[in-house]
Amino acid sequence: MVDLKGQYSKIKAEVDAAVVEVLESAAFINGPAVSRFQASLESYLGVGHVVPCANGTDALQIAMMALGFEPGDEVIVPSFTFLATAEVIALLRLTPVMVDVDPETFLMTPEIFERAITAKTKAVVPVHLFGQSCDMKPIMKIAGERGIAVIEDAAQSIGADYIFRDGRHQKTGTLGRVGCTSFFPSKNLGCYGDGGAMFTNDDELAAMIRSIANHGQAERYYHERVGVNSRLDSIQAAILDIKLRHLDEYCDARRSVADAYDAAFAELSELATPVRASHSTHVFHQYTLRVLDGSRDRLRDHLASLEVPAMIYYPVPLQQQNAFKGLVPPDLELPVADRLCTEVISLPIHTEMDAATQTRIIDAVRSFFR
Ligand SMILES: *Cc1c(COP(=O)(O)O)cnc(C)c1O
């Protein structure tokens, strides 16, 4: 699905030198590489604070801990997403309120969010799924009027811009109260292990997040609160600082692959190509088709027989995951999420795709329908 070896081979000299520098300095934890990357990412995103941490799931958890919710508070979350988003809500004894998504963009819309609000709603987690932004301006307005905290899950959307009606752009993850991302290797800005970060423009919240990520300390060995231990290690930070310099070109490379797929599949009435929202740029963490004639699983088998990898993101909506039994109302119906789980298929997309490989994938898909 991705070609991490090919990508590494192009930046090997830079990355190897940066890793060796950390090894020779022996500053493995909270070394200068971490603060350098933090500053680079703050400047790239145009955000006041980046707080690195150990992974994207921790980022979501720490953000929610820092916002001071009480057990039983409701957090609205789309049901068509990776489980981590709702997992941390349940882990913190908050109540995940799962909502449906738009069938074309796969995103939670402002209308869907608004309909799910109750007196207990304390937060909402817009997930910028597959690499494009939720419609943040109306989401922020609705949330602002009701005192609801917005925690963006930007694990799949780093580098993508939200586009305001007046044409102004702002990076996803920097629009809400706090944004969270993951540097898992296959993410658009991936390291060579685990990593994550939180973003915020709120100075006080940033200090709280930093403290919680560091055992609740404000000053060393003086613990103000119960926190966690969640750090981005120096080697990963050094790698990320190099890769960040290439992020925009990586996003462009993914978009070119998506453009070619779109053109190739436009004539196939059995397939719906990904819809690009007018309020967002798309960085195509995934290139996800909908198979409209019920043949999704057979298409996947056909591709597998031709040695073309394809993945189902996601096969089960959150409200049907066993992990959330007892947390979901028995009569909850989310028909779009249910249907998408039977229709979607994601094709390989990455920064190193050559024309011959892409043609082979396109021909494999076409040969199933023609
Ligand atoms: C990857 C991902 C996460 C979790 O990130 P990890 O670094 O794997 O913990 C959370 N939310 C979404 C939408 C993701 O894709």
The ligand as a Gaussian input file, in Angstrom:
#p B3LYP/6-31G(d) Opt

LIG

0 1
 C       -3.512000       6.404000      12.965000
 C       -4.696000       7.040000      13.567000
 C       -4.804000       7.281000      14.938000
 C       -3.832000       6.732000      15.958000
 O       -2.510000       6.977000      15.749000
 P       -1.375000       6.021000      16.404000
 O       -0.135000       6.791000      16.237000
 O       -1.391000       4.750000      15.633000
 O       -1.736000       5.819000      17.827000
 C       -5.900000       7.961000      15.410000
 N       -6.870000       8.381000      14.581000
 C       -6.835000       8.141000      13.254000
 C       -7.939000       8.649000      12.388000
 C       -5.753000       7.464000      12.702000
 O       -5.727000       7.219000      11.388000

